């Protein structure tokens, strides 16, 4: 998608043919910064510290991290260590495990001399497959939005939580792909962008929508329920870091609250779900490890000062402690349906679409 | 309650016998600033710009604003103008209307020469009555907390939204009064303090609890539902800006979402309700005007910089617009009960406790 009119992806192989270039999202929306990653260690840190974030992008970044690791040390021990290193960067998104496990299965039977080449090739495949999957989600989701557009005068008002746009993937996004495709088709859309404390990923969504020219309004996370009560939301669309076979959705903290409000007010609640975020091996999401992040993310916040610099200010009184769970679980009973690469589906039909048992 | 060990109220008549001293809460939690208000106009601005906030405190401040107005111009025209001026400071809290209407009814039949004296006397009465009402809410709520304490080992974990502590009243608070009284009685309490974007009144709660030595943790508003899902909340207690005769609760934006989560997870959801926030004349809260505040409250945030100064930083990209509704409505069906001045009660018994029809 576009930044100041220039087409961009979030991650790509550098022109040197081995290092990896990413958008360092810590500086968005205020500054557009590219970062070159030259080692598996750097990739691990980029994921853990959220230079790159979003389940699909984490998966692709992990695959490139494995590639860099194989360039450094393609031995069996090197392979094991790389899986371990990158695997502990973030615990919740299934894409990370999926990318690493896939790499290990591919590389283990191969002689060390071939591993780096195969890993880069697989990483490039995953990267392109992610673009295709997101575009397909966009196509299917746009049909949903066009149906909603036919039912009413004026724009379709979409509420989204966190950032599941192109910045969370390689391109297009998951939850926002339907918005982008619908706009291509001339459907009038307005987006309610939830701030998504404590990391404020809603500002990434706002950045994306601004550069794509999509009308939107930023709201506090607290406001979403009220907007639904007052009939100002036609559909909620969110992404997911992991969805289980029975359709429980692990996603950014606060998603559960919006699903409850949507259910209570009769607003359809859809989850954009690529195959890579589907956990066929797990039915009940209660077993998923919910990442607890640093207290400082709640106690401090960054923004642009009047001097135009990015500054961090402390919100809380001295001595105040915080808790910072990064995800929550939305039970399948609150979800209207999934926008998958293969079409729209309900929670109960999800296994039929994406497969059952161990992936 | 205490600030750095010194007993404080949020509002008091100054030693000069006519001007009004308040804590200017815009600088909390970082700086403790007192402000002297010398005219009805200044009181109106202090309410509108949230130097003072919280429904009960708004009511008392309005009463002192009427007193200052009567000192300036006690004529019929002056009385009418004062009601109008202070009445338009904030639209949602019923306490404001209640204080102004009460004053008008008291003063209208009196000769102008007596109005200022009567107004000051009434304002002082309301001020003291608020302290008594809050203490009573604390007593009744502490019984609730002691019952919960008897049911479990370890501290009773209370979740609260916004600030309905002593800073929102003259003293004691509404939702936090039970916590303070329970602590006096040796009950072990821990409080989950929701940040309460966009104005971050949770930081006021954190300030209060820090100075009273009550253990607490700050969490993003998004986290409350997850904590309830994981069994980490024993009870929710919130305040209210207006509660209707059928028990619909108008309170800080985001309250509805927490009530939904409490209902979904079986966590009791209580509302601390003084008589002054009860709107006997209204059954259905759908008719209540929900205040829309300035977009800048969502787009910018203030905190303490590394230089120790209070700084405002911009969160959103340039050109981003926001919506900023300040309150929402929690329907009575989601509420376990009310902690009133007269005891614990259910939504359906509320009319019997606080009266029916026009107040």
Interface residues (C-beta under 8 A of the other chain):
Chain A: X29 X30 X192 X195 X196 X197 X198 X200 X203 X206 X207 X210 X216 X217 X218 X219 X220 X221 X222 X223 X224 X225 X226 X227 X229 X252 X253 X254 X256 X257 X258 X260 X261 X264 X290 X298 X299 X300 X301 X302 X303 X304 X305 X306 X311 X312 X313 X314 X315 X316 X317 X319 X320 X321 X322 X323 X324 X325 X327 X328 X329
Chain B: X29 X30 X192 X195 X196 X197 X198 X200 X203 X206 X207 X210 X216 X217 X218 X219 X220 X221 X222 X223 X224 X225 X226 X227 X229 X252 X253 X254 X256 X257 X258 X260 X261 X264 X290 X298 X299 X300 X301 X302 X303 X304 X305 X306 X311 X312 X313 X314 X315 X316 X317 X319 X320 X321 X322 X323 X324 X325 X327 X328 X329
